[in-house]
Amino acid sequence: MDRSFLQKLKLPATDRKVVVGMSGGVDSAVTAWLLKEAGFEVIGVILRTWEGGYGEDSRCCEIDAASETAAALGIPLHVQNCAEDFRYYVSGPFVEEYLSARTPNPCVECNRYVKWAWLTKTADILGAKYVATGHYATTLQLPNGRWTIRQAASAGKDQTYVLFRLTQAQLSRTLMPLGTFDKQEVRRLAEEAGIPVAHKKDSQEICFVAEGSSYAEYISEHAERDIPGPGSFVDEEGRVLGTHKGIIHYTVGQRKGLGLPLGYHAYVKEIRPKTNEVVISREEALYTGEIRCDHVNFMSIPDLLPGEEISSSVRIRYHHAGTPAVLRRSGEDEITVSFEQPVRAATPGQSAVFYDEQGCIIGGGRIL
């Protein structure tokens, strides 16, 4: 096998003991293999984050597949049960956010409070300085001493959007070898290395919502308070247009499943939990030139001071390419984002991630 691909890796020359987060998929498998080929002592760790009603594992912690991969690579595999933390930081807040008329991004919280928290804890126990994951992204330290994450070379696989809440301590210990590869290269390397999951399909859904189930079904099953029932569809002037089946079934920008014969394409513009109303509009009303964000986390800079402004490219959803914008602080835990061009369907609860001109994360927050 031609090992020229190792030249693409920018890895530390010392402290070559690393804990690799294994999922049972091809990306984490190739990550472990790349690090082993580069001379690291690799220890696999799989996090059991969730268990279904029939005992099945989530799509983020397929233990059998990870065990098979670890055996093929000749590395040890440790299983950590972090289901309690997962419920506290991820699946529980997911339900609460939907009940509060927000559309959450559970992967963002999971990465910081579960995956990296448990990987670094396990690394400490096992005497490893570094942790590694199969995310398509690259960590780097800037001249100002701050750590950040750069977008992947393959724009179609870039996963930086869900990583913006990682802390400086977590980033300083993190290796992401796949940032310079594309998916086709990763699958080819897996095949040539004899990794058994080389052609395993990627998971596209939220890991703890069972395949074939909807978000609303999951929320109905796991909610710890009353679920809002049917209410009114209203237009922007408050006129009643019909009856909706419950706010947990809707998100801003949604068009399908409304069941409103209005004679024009109708979209969800706003969800009002206090009055149990879903506001309907035409598509042009979904655009906005300004948003506010809380739960702010900065990477490449320590903070944004009052009166200071920063230009950036801002992504408001996972597959959003990014829109030029200016950031300014508007509260103790609030950033206002003013876009050069209006953006479509900025959804409360989703993440807004700020990038500089080199594709590095400045920071990000939760859309209000």
Secondary structure, 3 states (H helix, E strand, C coil): CCCHHHHHCCCCCCCCEEEEEECCCHHHHHHHHHHHHCCCEEEEEEEECCECCCCCECCCCCHHHHHHHHHHHCCCEEEEECHHHHHHHHHHHHHHHHHCCCCCCHHHHHHHHHHHHHHHHHHHHHCCCEEECCCCEEEEECCCCCEEEEECCCHHHCCHHHHCCCCHHHHCCEECHHHHCCHHHHHHHHHHCCCCCCCCCCCCCCCCCCCCCCHHHHHHHHCCCCCCCCEEEECCCCCEEEEECCHHHCCCCCCCCCCCCCCCCCEEEEEECCCCEEEEECHHHHEEEEEEEEEEEECCCCCCCCCCEEEEEEECCCCCCCEEEEEEEEECCEEEEEEEEEEECCCCCCEEEEECCCCEEEEEEEEC
